[in-house]
Structures are given as C-alpha cells and as structure tokens.
C-alpha cells in the first residue's frame, strides 16, 4: 500500500474545513430559489444572509457591503473598471496602478484598456516601492478621471505582507481609490476594511477552507460602486445578477467564521514553518528562502534550491508523495518564470517552489517534508549544471 500523500499547497486551495463541510451538507436540503418569496425560498435566503454576516465579520465590514461572486477573479474583474457611480452620478476612473507582484487576476487589469494600466515596481524585498507609487500618483492628471491603486495585502507566492497602511495614506493624500486583494491574508491576518483604508476588499472561499465557486467583493460603503459586470435579474442589490450559488456561499460563510479564530492556530503554524525552514537549511545550506528577513504570514515558504529547476522539483516532490507549487497555481497548471521573482530583481531561471501550510498540517508531516527535501537536495545537479 502506498504511503499517504502529504498536502503542502494550502495557498493554492485549502481542503474543506469540517465546519464548511457540515454547513454544505445541511444546505443540500435547502432547495428553494433564494429570490422566491415562499417559505422554501425564504429559508435559503436566510442561510445566505447568515453567510453574508459571517463573511462581513471576517472582513471587518458591514454585511450590507458584501457582494457574493463566483470567486476572487470575478470580484477583481468587477471592481477593476473605469466605470463607477457615486450614487446616481457617473464617475470616471482613468488609470489603474498595480504592484508588480499582483496576482494575474489583477495584473490583467480587469475592464481597463491596457493603455490605462501601469505597473508599480517593488523593492528587492518584494515590497511595493512607495516612492514610485507616490511619484506616479502625483504626476497623474486627475482632469481625465480618478486613479485607482490595487495592492495585495499578502503575496500569494512569497507570503510577504505589503505595507497597506502606508499605501492607503498615499492613496488618500492623492484622492484615489484603493483595491486590496486580501485572498491570502484572510484567516492569517486580522482584516478590517476601514482600518486598512481600503475602498474595496477581495476575498475567496476556497483559500480559507470553503468550497470553490464563491468569493466576495467587500466595499467600504454603498455610495461609490463599480458598474456591474454581470447583468440580469438584479440579485445582490443589482451589483451581481444571477441566482446565488447557495451551497458554496453557505460553506463560504462557515469557513469565514472558522477562519476568524486564527491567532492561536497561526502561532502553531508559525512554529511548524520555522521547523521546516530550519530543517531545509540543515539539509541544504545554500537554499534561498525568499522574504525570510521581512514580514511574512506564518504559513508560507517560497524557496530556490540551486541546481534544481522549478518544474523538475515539483515533479520530484510529487513522485515522493508531496504536493506543493512552483509559484502560483492559478495559471492553468503552467510552470513558468515567476513574475514575482522578476519583480524582486531575482533570476527567474533559478525557479522557485512554494510550500504552504494550513490548519490540518502536523509536526509529523513537516518532518516528512524535511526528509523528502533532503533526499531531493542530495541528488540535484551541482549549481551551474543543467538540471
């Protein structure tokens, strides 16, 4: 019998949290359309609104300001648009500025034409260059419309925490809109949309132990809103038409509630991550662990093992029964150069692998990962030779 596999790719997707599983199973009996006025419809509506309150609590927001979507990518495409309304008055957004380490869902620019997007560099430490951002915003011609800034709170590859408070100060000083991708921060950092200074926050269900197929765009208020991406029956107060995916939304709510109990869990995960990295350095002193000198979330290790290509390493770990990622796992399974490493001024040809831990990771699993890492490190090609 083959030994059990080891899952260390929680940043790509989280296994279903037991609370979310139970919520989904209960929701299977709620078959009514949540937009129907009869009892069956009202029962589903009540469950969805309960989930809305749970997600709002996770984001530190008003439940009325949570718009359910099919996921974080849809939420990004919804909010990244030149067309807004301030109440009933159209408002033009003329430029999108995004950091060089953003997720592809943001880097693609949403509904902005390519010529209306601009990349802001990051430092060698992987943190957004505040001077460059400030200079870009100061030079922006507001007569054509407001600028929008999109900066993630936590990078999905490195786990590095971005200085959102400083970004928000710049944004507010220049009268801009701020969109914060909080997908990898949810359940790992305390979220509060107002304290962050964000106008819009993006969160995802399957990154925190909920089902796939649900996400949310969280807004600071209801006056300033983007033009809807999906039109039709006017669900979600007209912001996102289409009958809600009640099973996924209800599971999302349960996972969000569980994710709020993160402090003790993250402390334990941090101990496991430190144990992992100590073991990796012991097995291969030349291993490069990105972001280890700065502020990271507790669960992520993004590393390069000289002499080992990313795709070769990913396959080698998989053959040993360990699931991890070569950078982001959100590009149709492609293993290519990491735009995050490029942005940090690193040689992308070195390749990098990402180990990410979660609520079910154990010390025994970490020790197994170290053992597999040592085995792969011992048989790699010497640095400088083709892997």
N, C-alpha and C positions, 0 to 999 in steps of 0.2 A: 504494500500500500504506500502510495506517495505521501510524503510528509505534508502537513497543511501549509498552504501558501501564506505569505506574510504581506499584508497590505500596508504600504507606506506612501500612499499617494492621496492623502486627505485633502490637499489643496485643489486637486482635480475634481474630486467629488467625495462626499462623505458617505459611508454606509448609513443606512436608515437608522435614526435614533429610535430606541424602543418606544418612547412616548409618541413619536410621529407615526410609527407603525400601528400602534393601538388606535390613534386618532383616525387614521385612514381606514382601518378595519371597521370602526364604528360608523364612519361616514359612508361606507358601502350601502348601508341601509337607508341613507337619505337620498332618495332617487328623484325628488321633485326638482323642477326648474326654479332656481333661487329668485327669478324675476316674476314668478307666478304669485297671485295673491291668496291662493288657497292654502290650507294647512300644510300640505306637503312642501309647497314652495317656501312658505314662511319658516319651516324647520331648517331647510338648507340655508336660507338667508341668515337665520340666527347663528348658525355654525360659522358661516363666512365672516359675519361681523365680529364674532368672538375671535376668530383668527386675525382679523384686522387689528383688534385691540392688542393681541399678543405681539404682532409684528411691530406695531407702533411703540409698544413698551421697549422692545429691543432697540429701536432707533431713537428713542427719547423724543417721540413726536406725538402729535395729536392723531388719534385714529382716523379723523376725517381727512387727514392729509396723506393717507396710504392708498396708492393706486396699484392694484394687483395686475401683473403682466405674466407673460409666459416664461419669463426669466430675466436675468440681468441684461442680456444682449438686447432684448426688446425694450427694456427700460432705457438703455443708453440711446437706442435709435429714436425713442420717443422724445427724450429731453434734449438731445443734441440736434437742434433745429434752429434756423434763423427766424422762425415764425412763432411769436409769443403773443399773448394777450394780457394786458393789465386791466382786469375787469373786462369791459367790452371794448377797450381801446387796443387796436393792434400795436405791437411793439416789435421793432426790428432789432435783431442781433446780427451784427455784421461780420464777426470774426470769432472763430474758436481757437483758443490756445490750449494745448495739451502737453503734458510732460512726455519726454522721450521714452519713458518706461511704462506707459499706459498699456492696458490690455488691448488686444486687437479690436474689441468691440468699441472702444473709444478712439483708438488710433485711426480707424476708418472714417471717423468724422460724422457719423450719423447721417443727417439730411443736409449737412453743409456741403456746398460745392468745394472741390479740392482746393481751389484758389482762395477760399475763405477759411482755411485752416493753417495753423502754424505750430511747429514743434518747439517746445522749450527744452533746452538741454538740462542734463543732470550732472552732478559732480562725480568724481571718481568713486565716491562713497555710495552712489546710487540715489542721492537726494536731489530733489528739484533745485535748480540754480535760481535762488530768489532774486539775485541781482539781474539776471537775464529776464526773468519774468517781469520784474518791476520796470525794466527799461522798455520792454515790449508794450506793456500797458500804458506807460507814459507817452509813448510815441503813437498810440492808437488814435485814429481820427474818429471821434465819437459823433461827428455830424452824420456819418453814414449808418450809425447804429451802435448799440452797446456791444462790448466784448464779452465773451464767455470764457471761463477758465475751467478746465477739467483736470483734476489731480486726484489720483487714488490715495486712499489712506494707508493701505498696506500693499506692497508689491506682491503679486502672485507667484513670482519666481524666487525672489530673494528673501521675502518676508520683511524687508526693510520698511520701517514706519516713516511716512512722509511728514514734514512739518506743516500740517494743515493749518494750525493756528496762525503761523506767520504768513502762509499763503492767503488766508482769509483776511488778514489785516491789509495786505496789498490790494486784494480784490475790492474790499470795502473802500479803501482810500481812492480808488480809481473808478468807483461806481460800476462794478462789473457783476456778473452772475457767476456763482461758484457751484460746480457739479462735483460731488465726491463719490467715487466708486468705493463703497465700503464692503464689497463682497468678501474679501479675505480678512477684514477687520471684525466682522460680526462674530460674536462668540469668543473673540480673543482680546478685544479692547472694549471699554465702555463706550457706547455710542450715544450721542446727544446732538441732534441736528442743529439745535440752536447754539449750544456751546462750541461746536465745531465751526460755526459761522457759515455753514453751507446753505445754499438755497435749495439744493436737491441732493438726495442721497439714494444710491442704488444698492439693493441687497438681493441675495439669491437664496432660494430654498435649499438646493442640493449641496451647497457648500457648508451648511450647518446641521446636516442630518435630516433634512426634509426630503420630500420626493422631488424628482426632476419635473420640469414643466411649470414652475411657479417662481416668481420673483416679484419685486415691488419697486416702484419709484415713489420715494417719500419726499414730500415737499414741506417747506417751512410754513407756507400759508396757502390760501386758495385764490388769492387775487392775481398773482403772476403765474401763468400756466402756459405750457407749450401747446402748439396746435396738435390735436390728436393724430396719432399715427394710424390707428385703425378706426374706421367709421362704420356705423351700422345702427344697432339698436339703442345705443346710448348708455350702455352699462358703465359702471364705475363713474357715475355722475357725468357721463358724456366724455370722459377722458380716455376710455379704452373700451370700445364696443366688443361684443361677443359674450356669450354665456360663460360665466366664470368656471374655471376648472376646479370644481368644488373639492374633489378628493385631494388634489395637490395643494390647494390653498389651505385646507384644514390641516393637512400634515405639516405644511409650512408653519402655520401658527403654533402647533405643538412643539416643533423643533425650535422655533424662536424663543418660546418660553423656557425650554430646557437650556438654550444657549446663554441665557442671562445669568445662569449660575456658573460663571466661568472662572472666577478668581481662584478658588481652591484647585479646580481642575487644571487651569493653566499653569499654576505653580508646580503641580506634579508633572505636567508635560514638559515644562522647562527643565526639570531635573533629568527627565529621560533624554531630552535633546542634548543637554550638556554631557550626559554619559555617552551618548552616541558619538559626539564630536571628539571627546577625549579618546575614545576607542579608535576612531578613524585616524586621528593624528598619531596614535601609538603604532598603528599598523602601517601607515604611510605618512611619514613626517612632511613630505612635500605636497600633501593635499592642500588645495586652496579653498577656503570656506569664505564665501562672499558675505559681507555685511556683519561679520562676527565682531567687529570692533565698534559697531554703532548700535542703534536701537532697532531690534527686530521683534516680531511676535515670537511667542515661545515655541512654536511647533515646526519651524522651517529650517532646513539645512540645504543650501544651494552650493554645490562644490564642483571643482575641477580636479581630476586625477591625471596629472601629466602622463602622456603616453597612452591615454585611453580616450578614444573618440566617444562622443555622447551616445550615438546610436549603437556602437559596439557595447558600451557599458550598460545601456538599458536592456539590450538583449541578454547580456551575460547575467545580470541580476534576475531577469525574468526566468531564465533557464534554471537558476538556483532557487526559484520559488518566491522571489521578492519583487513586488510591484512598486515601481517608482517612476518618475517622469524625467524626460530630458527637457527641462524648462516647462513652459506652459503646455497643458494637454488640451488646449481649446482650438486647435487648428487642424481638425480632421485627421488626427493621428500623425501629422507630419513631424519629422525630426529634422530641424534645420538650424541655422545660426540663430542664436538668441539675440533679439533686438535689445534686450536689457543689458547684456554684456557689451554690445556695441556702444550703447549709450553711455556706459560706465568707462569707456575707453579701453576695454579689455579685448584681447584677441579672440574673436568668436570661434575661430577654427579649433581652439582648445576644447571647446564643448563643455557643457556643464550638466550635471544631474541634480535633481531635486528630490529630497526625502522630506515628507511632511507627515506629521503625527496627528492623532486625534484622540477622542475621549475613550476609545477602547484599547489604545496601544499599551502594551505591558513591558515590564523590565526584561522579561524573557525574550520578547520579540526584538527588543533593542540589542540584546546580546547576540541573537541570531544574526541580525543585520550587520553587526560589527564583524562577526565570523565570516559572513559572506563577502563583506567588503575586503577583509584581509586576504581572502582567497583570490579574489579578482585582482587586487592590487599586486599580489605576488606574481601573477602570470602575465601582467601587461608588458607591452614593449617598453624598452628604455626610452626616456624622454628624447625627442628628436627623431625617432624612427616612426615609420608609418604604422598605425595600429591595425 
